[in-house]
Amino acid sequence: MIVSLLGISLTVLFTLLLVFIIVPAVFGVSFGIRKLYMKTLLKIFAWATLRMERGAKERNHQLYKPYTNGIIAKEPTSLEEEIKEIRRSGSSKALDNTLEFELSDIFYFCRKGVETIMDDEVTKRFSAEELESWNLLSRTNYNFQYISLRLTVLWGLGVLIRYCFLLPLRIALAFTGISLLVVGTTEFLSKHVHLMCYRICVRALTAIITYHDRKNRPRNGGICVANHTSPIDVIILASDGYYAMVGQVHGGLMGVIQRAMVKACPHVWFERSEVKDRHLVAKRLTEHVQDKSKLPILIFPEGTCINNTSVMMFKKGSFEIGATVYPVAIKYDPQFGDAFWNSSKYGMVTYLLRMMTSWAIVCSVWYLPPMTREAEEDAVQFANRVKSAIARQGGLVDLLW
């Protein structure tokens, strides 16, 4: 009896999964369930934020305010005010209006110097964005431990939903997408199978993507360049178009996927020893883009993941080839889940687990008009011009580093 009920339950779940997720993903349509889910989460986050602010006032806690770059920072104060506050908290003696040097001030200046070194505009781009509001993905919001019973219950309910419902569902979808990619790739269906599998994998992350200016999508014989936040950038873009990938040959599961992908689509894979040969890489890329029947190459010129607040220096190699460049700007909304991959802190498995236990991956993608290298430009100047266009469109900080 129990086995029969379990079988019926699994059949019903698989049917729902097939009808409401897999089939719509294959045909690139949506029933609007994910957008309704996103709107519901926004209302919950707004309520939680108001409740936290009220709790902060009741307990005289200091709230941190974000600036336009998305990084949380303290309200700016002068050195004199900070020193006065330190002396006031450390001593009951009355303070006069003049500030004379004290030996203990050395420690304050040392601390400020170290903070300035650690908080430079480059280092902070490799740490996750922090939010002013609590999105129920962490137990505390910076300096808050307990606020109310309702918030605690809501957080616990969120954990159950994310780990007991969303995680198994997303793993099943990811397994389905990867299996179809490995088994179903043939020379005739390759491009279509790739697109279908990427769309299923997007649903495995509950990704809600808004594509802008699709008329500018990359075309054959060109190079698509985009800012880089996460390994899932590839899935985000490839679920809306066909691309040839560039990368190093891997072993294990990744190697199996690469061999399946390259059966018909002309992806450009390099051996570990070849990656360091800049001239060989340039030659292979040039040969690819000169064949107008081949798919556009997808490249992330930053070469590393940045926390989606800025765009850092583009390597010039992709801009020396002389092909048409199709810039793409990607901007993630960190309210629902942090897409940034801090590879120094998280391994790939841990990162994917964090992605699959977040509420959703919400992002906007802008296809910018194609750009070509001008006569008076060198490769570095062209790269900087493309980078600036991407930063401007995505609302990101344009850094020279």
C-alpha positions in Angstrom: 0.0 0.0 0.0 2.8 2.4 1.0 4.8 1.5 -2.1 1.8 2.0 -4.3 1.1 5.5 -2.8 4.8 6.4 -3.2 4.7 5.3 -6.9 1.6 7.4 -7.5 3.1 10.4 -5.8 6.3 10.2 -7.8 4.3 9.8 -11.0 2.2 12.9 -10.2 5.3 14.9 -9.3 7.1 13.9 -12.5 4.0 14.8 -14.6 3.8 18.2 -13.0 7.5 18.7 -13.5 7.2 17.7 -17.2 4.1 19.8 -17.9 4.9 23.0 -16.0 8.7 23.2 -16.2 10.5 20.9 -18.7 8.1 21.3 -21.7 7.8 25.1 -21.3 11.6 25.3 -21.0 12.1 23.3 -24.2 9.9 25.7 -26.2 11.1 28.9 -24.4 7.7 29.8 -22.9 6.6 30.7 -19.4 3.4 30.5 -17.5 4.3 33.5 -15.3 4.7 31.3 -12.1 8.3 32.5 -11.5 7.4 36.2 -11.8 4.5 35.7 -9.4 7.0 33.9 -7.1 9.4 36.9 -7.4 6.7 39.5 -6.6 5.7 37.5 -3.5 9.2 37.3 -2.3 9.7 41.1 -2.7 6.6 41.7 -0.5 8.0 39.4 2.2 11.4 41.1 2.0 9.8 44.5 2.3 7.8 43.4 5.4 10.9 41.8 7.0 12.9 45.1 6.4 10.2 47.2 8.1 10.1 44.8 11.0 13.9 44.9 11.4 14.0 48.7 11.3 11.3 48.8 14.0 13.3 46.3 16.0 16.5 48.4 15.6 14.8 51.5 16.9 13.5 49.6 19.9 17.0 48.3 20.8 18.9 51.4 19.7 20.9 49.5 17.1 22.6 51.3 14.3 21.4 50.6 10.8 23.9 50.6 7.9 22.9 52.4 4.7 24.0 51.4 1.2 25.6 53.6 -1.3 25.0 53.5 -5.1 27.7 50.9 -5.7 25.7 48.3 -3.7 28.3 48.0 -0.9 27.3 48.6 2.6 29.3 51.3 4.4 29.0 53.3 7.6 27.8 56.9 7.5 30.8 59.1 6.8 32.1 61.0 9.8 35.2 63.2 10.3 38.3 62.1 12.1 37.7 64.6 14.9 34.2 63.3 15.5 35.3 59.7 15.6 38.1 60.5 18.1 35.7 62.4 20.3 33.3 59.4 20.3 36.1 57.0 21.2 37.3 59.2 24.0 33.7 59.7 25.2 33.0 56.0 25.3 36.4 55.2 26.9 36.4 57.8 29.6 33.8 59.6 31.8 35.8 62.8 31.8 34.2 65.8 30.3 35.7 66.8 26.9 36.5 70.4 26.0 36.1 71.7 22.5 39.8 71.4 21.6 41.4 68.1 20.6 44.9 67.6 21.8 47.0 64.6 20.8 47.0 61.7 23.2 49.2 58.6 23.0 46.2 56.3 22.6 45.3 58.1 19.3 48.1 56.1 17.7 46.0 53.0 17.7 43.1 54.8 16.1 45.3 56.1 13.2 46.9 52.7 12.8 43.4 51.1 12.5 42.2 53.7 10.0 45.4 53.1 7.9 44.8 49.4 7.8 41.1 49.9 6.9 42.1 52.2 4.0 44.6 49.6 2.7 42.1 46.7 2.9 39.1 48.7 1.6 40.7 49.8 -1.7 38.4 49.9 -4.7 39.8 46.8 -6.2 39.8 44.4 -3.2 36.2 45.1 -2.4 35.1 43.9 -5.9 36.0 40.4 -4.9 33.6 40.2 -1.9 29.9 39.7 -2.1 27.5 42.6 -2.2 25.7 43.2 1.1 22.1 44.2 1.4 20.4 46.7 3.6 17.3 44.4 3.9 17.2 40.8 5.1 16.4 38.3 2.3 15.9 35.4 4.7 19.1 33.6 3.3 21.1 34.1 6.5 20.3 33.7 10.1 21.3 37.3 11.1 21.5 40.6 9.3 24.9 41.9 10.3 24.5 43.0 13.9 21.0 41.5 14.5 20.7 38.2 16.4 17.0 38.0 17.3 14.3 40.4 16.3 10.9 38.8 16.6 9.3 35.3 16.8 7.5 35.9 13.5 10.7 36.6 11.7 12.4 33.6 13.2 9.5 31.3 12.2 9.5 32.9 8.7 13.3 32.2 8.4 12.7 28.5 9.5 9.9 28.1 7.0 12.2 29.5 4.3 14.9 27.0 5.1 12.4 24.1 4.8 11.2 25.4 1.5 14.6 26.0 0.0 16.3 22.7 1.2 13.4 20.3 1.2 11.4 21.4 -1.9 13.5 23.7 -4.1 16.8 21.9 -3.8 15.6 18.4 -4.8 13.5 20.0 -7.6 16.5 21.9 -9.0 18.8 19.0 -8.8 16.3 16.9 -10.8 16.1 19.6 -13.4 19.9 20.0 -13.6 20.3 16.3 -13.9 17.7 16.2 -16.7 19.3 19.1 -18.6 22.9 17.7 -18.4 21.7 14.1 -19.3 19.9 15.4 -22.4 23.0 17.4 -23.4 25.3 14.4 -23.1 22.9 11.8 -24.7 20.9 13.8 -27.1 23.6 15.8 -28.9 23.8 14.9 -32.6 25.2 16.6 -35.6 21.7 17.4 -36.9 20.1 18.5 -33.6 23.2 19.8 -31.8 22.4 23.5 -31.7 18.7 22.9 -30.8 19.6 20.4 -28.1 22.1 22.8 -26.6 19.5 25.6 -26.4 16.9 23.2 -24.9 19.3 21.9 -22.3 20.5 25.3 -21.3 16.9 26.4 -20.8 16.2 23.5 -18.6 19.3 24.3 -16.5 18.1 27.9 -16.2 14.9 26.6 -14.7 17.0 24.5 -12.3 18.2 27.8 -10.8 14.8 29.4 -10.9 16.4 32.0 -13.0 14.2 35.0 -14.0 15.9 36.7 -16.9 14.9 39.9 -18.7 16.6 40.2 -22.1 16.7 43.7 -23.7 17.3 44.7 -27.3 17.4 41.2 -28.8 17.8 42.7 -32.2 21.5 43.2 -31.2 22.1 39.6 -30.4 25.5 38.3 -31.6 25.7 36.8 -35.1 27.9 34.2 -36.8 31.5 35.2 -37.4 31.6 37.7 -34.4 32.8 37.7 -30.8 30.4 38.2 -27.9 32.1 39.8 -24.8 30.4 40.3 -21.5 31.2 41.2 -17.9 31.8 38.2 -15.7 30.1 37.5 -12.3 29.6 33.7 -12.3 30.1 30.5 -14.2 26.3 30.6 -14.8 26.8 33.6 -17.0 27.3 31.0 -19.8 23.9 29.4 -19.1 22.2 32.8 -18.9 23.4 33.8 -22.3 23.3 30.4 -24.0 19.6 29.9 -23.1 18.7 32.8 -25.5 21.1 32.1 -28.4 23.7 29.9 -29.9 27.4 30.3 -29.0 30.7 28.7 -29.5 32.5 28.3 -26.2 36.2 28.9 -25.5 38.0 27.2 -22.7 40.4 24.7 -21.3 39.9 20.9 -21.7 38.8 19.3 -18.5 38.5 15.8 -17.2 35.7 14.1 -15.2 32.1 15.2 -15.7 33.1 18.5 -17.2 35.1 16.6 -19.8 32.2 14.4 -20.7 30.0 17.5 -21.2 32.7 19.1 -23.3 33.1 16.1 -25.6 29.3 16.0 -26.0 29.2 19.7 -26.9 31.9 19.6 -29.5 30.3 16.7 -31.5 28.8 19.2 -34.0 29.1 22.7 -32.6 32.6 24.1 -33.3 33.6 25.0 -29.7 37.2 26.0 -29.2 38.8 23.9 -26.5 42.5 24.2 -25.6 44.8 21.8 -23.8 46.4 23.1 -20.6 49.8 23.7 -22.3 48.1 25.6 -25.2 46.3 28.1 -23.1 49.5 29.9 -22.2 50.5 30.2 -25.9 48.8 33.6 -26.7 49.7 33.4 -30.4 48.2 29.9 -30.8 45.0 31.1 -29.0 44.7 34.1 -31.3 45.3 32.0 -34.4 42.5 29.5 -33.4 40.1 32.3 -32.6 40.9 34.2 -35.9 40.3 31.0 -37.9 37.0 30.6 -36.2 35.6 34.1 -36.7 36.7 34.2 -40.4 34.3 31.3 -41.1 30.9 33.1 -41.2 29.1 29.8 -40.9 30.4 29.3 -37.4 28.7 30.4 -34.2 29.8 33.6 -32.5 32.4 33.0 -29.8 31.5 33.8 -26.2 34.3 35.3 -24.2 34.6 37.0 -20.8 37.6 39.3 -21.2 38.0 40.1 -17.4 39.3 36.5 -17.0 37.9 36.3 -13.4 34.6 36.7 -11.6 33.8 40.2 -10.2 31.0 40.8 -7.7 28.6 42.5 -10.1 29.2 46.0 -8.8 31.8 46.9 -11.4 33.7 46.0 -14.6 37.4 45.5 -14.4 40.2 45.6 -17.0 39.5 43.6 -20.2 42.4 41.5 -21.6 43.2 42.8 -25.0 43.5 39.4 -26.8 39.9 39.2 -27.9 40.1 42.7 -29.4 43.3 42.1 -31.5 41.5 39.7 -33.9 39.7 42.3 -36.0 36.3 40.7 -35.7 33.0 42.5 -35.0 32.5 42.6 -31.2 29.0 42.2 -29.7 29.0 43.6 -26.2 26.6 42.3 -23.6 26.0 43.7 -20.1 24.7 41.3 -17.3 23.4 42.6 -14.0 22.2 40.4 -11.2 19.7 41.4 -8.5 21.3 40.2 -5.2 18.0 40.4 -3.3 17.1 36.9 -4.2 20.5 35.2 -4.3 24.1 36.1 -4.7 25.3 34.9 -8.1 29.0 36.0 -7.5 31.4 33.1 -7.3 34.2 33.8 -4.9 36.5 31.0 -6.0 39.0 31.7 -3.2 36.3 31.0 -0.6 34.0 28.4 -2.2 34.6 25.4 -4.4 32.4 24.7 -7.4 30.2 22.2 -5.6 29.7 24.5 -2.6 29.0 27.4 -4.9 26.4 25.4 -6.9 24.8 24.3 -3.6 24.5 27.9 -2.6 22.9 28.8 -5.9 20.4 25.9 -5.7 19.4 26.8 -2.1 18.9 30.5 -2.8 15.4 31.9 -3.6 16.1 32.6 -7.2 18.6 34.0 -9.7 17.2 37.3 -11.1 19.1 39.2 -13.7 18.9 41.6 -16.7 20.8 41.1 -19.9 21.4 44.0 -22.4 22.5 43.3 -26.0 24.4 46.4 -27.1 24.9 47.4 -30.7 27.9 45.7 -32.4 31.2 47.5 -32.2 34.3 47.4 -34.5 37.8 48.6 -34.0 38.4 52.1 -35.4 41.4 52.9 -37.5 43.2 55.0 -34.9 42.5 52.6 -32.0 44.9 50.0 -30.7 43.5 46.8 -29.0 43.7 48.3 -25.5 41.8 51.4 -26.4 39.1 49.3 -28.2 38.8 47.0 -25.2 38.4 50.0 -22.9 35.7 51.5 -25.1 33.7 48.2 -25.1 34.2 47.9 -21.4 32.9 51.4 -20.8 29.8 50.7 -22.9 29.0 47.6 -20.9 29.6 49.3 -17.5 27.4 52.3 -18.5 24.5 50.1 -19.7 24.6 47.7 -16.7 24.9 50.5 -14.1 28.4 49.2 -13.1 31.5 51.0 -12.0 34.0 51.2 -14.8 37.5 50.4 -13.3 40.8 50.7 -15.0 42.4 48.0 -12.9 
